[in-house]
Amino acid sequence: MKSRVAASLLLATAPGLAAAGAAAVAPSFEREIEVAAAGKVAVRLDRDVYEAARADLGDLRLVDEQGREVPYVIDRAFPGAPFVEVRPEVRNRGFRPDGAATAVLDFDRRLAKHRLELRLSGDNFRRRVTVEGGDGAEWTTLVEDAWVFAVPGREPFRYETVDLPENDFSRLRLVVHPSPDEKERPAIEDAWVPGERRPPRRFESWAPRWSEARDAKTRETWLTLDLGARHQPFHAVELAVADGRFLRDVRVEARRESPDGRGPVWWEEIGRGAIHRFDRDGKVRDRLTLEVSGRERVVRLRVRNLDDRPLTVVGVTVHAPVEQLLFEAPRPGRYRLTYGSAERTAPSYDLARTAGEAGAWGEAARPAGLGPPRRLAPGEGGALPWTERHPALLWVGLLAAVVALGGLTYRALRRAG
């Protein structure tokens, strides 16, 4: 009796729950895609998509003229698997007559890499680093004028990253030259290849809207950037600075706020780096790019000036990967891309597992553009899979089946007793 009552109650509430569930997964926007011929198609995602879609893009759906769902894969422009941290054996540490520290990094195999992280002795230095690569007796110069820094103080910072040309040498030989005013010889305490994402295959650069403010208490310059869309991807920020010589630590933060926009606003650190410019032997050496990535609309750079005068920043450039939606069009015609639902479940298509490397797949695809976004009225954009249009009914059916099975089990146990 109880099982029948429970099942009746569940079924009685099903229409209301189904309507609520359908409303929750309904998309907010649609864009038309005109496909001229059957075959592979590549559609570049834009700021309108990044503004209204979820950060993970899991709410994107593609349908044909009959409302049938079309599988797709997103090419995020980052090639292959990311670099993973690798720690080589550090051998043959020593010194040269001029006080430079030397060491050999043995990876025991060929290893693709383009960056090193060092840990050096001392807390106040500006040192030049030379890196050579080799597999046997001969060495090839990779970098002869890289620079690393350590700045002491209340909030000390260190920059001990060395960028390399892409290489797969099994061994690297390091030389760390002391600063002219150093009394003690430097020591190479550790060195490794950091884990990181590979740089994108395709990217674009643009000048965002930005403003500058100075905080006297923290002795910082705040550069606030508007990237133009709520979930705009980016992988680096580059500054244009008019000053001749400088070294600054920079903290990168993203703005956070409550979902309804009515609560407090706060900032979350998403990365940090250092920018510098100086001249040596008549040549200007500088590094003005901060390699930090995310999907944000508003980003703040906190340039720590300490006791130095603020830098004269004259421009900001954002570098962003170019992402594409790839699909196989069975026929020419009009397709529709819908998005803008916080509750949609991310799809899982065979295409994502069978298409192979997305970059190569996309190179063979025919480009197609997205039409202007159209806001959908409530109830529009149906053409969703049945499970997404009626998630509550699906759950009610499952619960009813469990209740019925429980009743049958109870009766069977009573007979057996």
Secondary structure, DSSP 4 states (H G I P E B T S, - for coil): -HHHHHHHHHHHHHHHHHHHHHHHH--SEEEEEEE-SSEEEEEE--HHHHHHS-TT-TT-EEE-TT--B---EEE-S--SSPB--B--EEEEEEE-TTS-EEEEEE-SS---EEEEEEEES-SSEEEEEEEEEESSS--EEEEEEEEEEEE-SSS-EEE-EEEEEEE--SEEEEEEEPPTT-SS---EEEEEBPPBPPPPSSEEEE--EEEEEEETTTTEEEEEEE-SSTTEEESEEEEEE--SSEEEEEEEEEEEE-TTS-S-EEEEEEEEEEEEEEEETTEEEEE-EE---EEESEEEEEEE-TTSPPP-EEEEEEEEE--EEEEEESSSEEEEEEE--SSPPPP--THHHHS--HHHHHHTSEEE-B---EEPPTT----S-HHHH-HHHHHHHHHHHHHHHHHHHHHHHHHH-
